[in-house]
Amino acid sequence: MADNFVSLHRVLTTTPEKVYRAFTEAAAIASWLPPYGFLCVVHNMEPKEGGTFKMSFINFSTGNSHSFGGKYIELKSNEFIKYTDTFDDPNLPGEMTTSVWIKEVMCGTEIKISQENIPSAIPSEMCYLGWQESLEKLKKLVEPEIPDA
């Protein structure tokens, strides 16, 4: 399991504040984190060091779901988030660690993500593809500037 990891990098034309909020607000993360074809229900979310979260992804085609939760290890507002994930399914053992670096750059915000200790039942390339879809949805959430009327 130690070598089952993914690493991702993007530059988004938005602010670090919007990216950070997308990771730390329940309604926001539910809108972009699940890959296409899945819904997300956030059962609880306390984005603070030592805080916990619990959510479920629901397969829209079948209605089947899998739930997972974790703990926030470190948060630095608009710059860094580190959290753990543990699946409720005993067939997906272990604890993953996800780190998210957020940095303002000339043209927007650079985001780097690493996810380590992915359960061996989940091929890292499939996890990577899922993150690709999620980051595409994140981009569509955080890049538009929509003024209030």
C-alpha positions, -999 to +999 in steps of 0.1 A: +000+000+000+029+024+007+035+030-030-002+034-039-004+072-043-014+100-067+000+135-072-018+162-091-011+198-101-033+226-115-033+263-119-067+278-116-077+314-126-091+322-092-081+333-057-065+310-030-095+320-008-120+304-032-100+272-035-096+269+002-134+275+007-141+248-019-122+223+003-136+235+037-173+243+031-197+213+030-220+224+002-190+233-020-171+200-015-203+181-021-206+198-055-171+191-069-154+162-050-174+132-063-165+120-098-190+122-125-220+099-119-218+102-082-236+124-056-220+134-023-237+137+011-217+155+037-229+141+071-206+163+092-176+185+086-155+204+111-126+219+091-102+227+120-071+209+133-084+178+151-118+182+135-135+154+117-157+148+086-179+121+073-194+118+039-209+093+014-206+090-024-237+076-040-236+060-074-264+078-093-270+048-116-274+021-089-281+040-057-253+021-040-231+042-017-198+041+001-190+062+031-158+074+045-145+099+070-114+113+085-097+139+106-081+172+097-044+171+107-033+206+096-050+236+081-034+269+072-060+293+059-058+297+021-025+278+019-025+242+031-049+214+041-039+179+054-064+153+063-069+116+066-095+093+050-108+059+062-134+040+043-162+023+062-159-007+039-136-033+055-125-043+020-108-009+017-086-010+048-060+016+059-058+053+063-051+076+034-035+110+038-043+138+015-023+170+014-034+201-005-010+230-012-026+263-023-004+291-036-012+325-052+007+328-085+007+356-111-022+343-131-043+328-103-038+299-078-016+269-080-029+238-064-009+207-056-025+175-042-009+143-030-029+113-017-009+085-001-017+050+012-046+045-012-061+010-004-046-016-027-081-026-040-082+009-056-057+011-085-038+044-083-045+051-120-083+049-113-079+072-083-060+096-105-088+095-131-113+102-104-093+132-092-091+145-128-128+146-130-131+162-095-106+189-104-125+197-136-156+202-115-136+223-089-124+245-118-160+251-129-170+260-093-141+284-084-132+302-116-165+320-125-168+355-110-206+359-107-216+392-092-247+396-070-272+417-089 
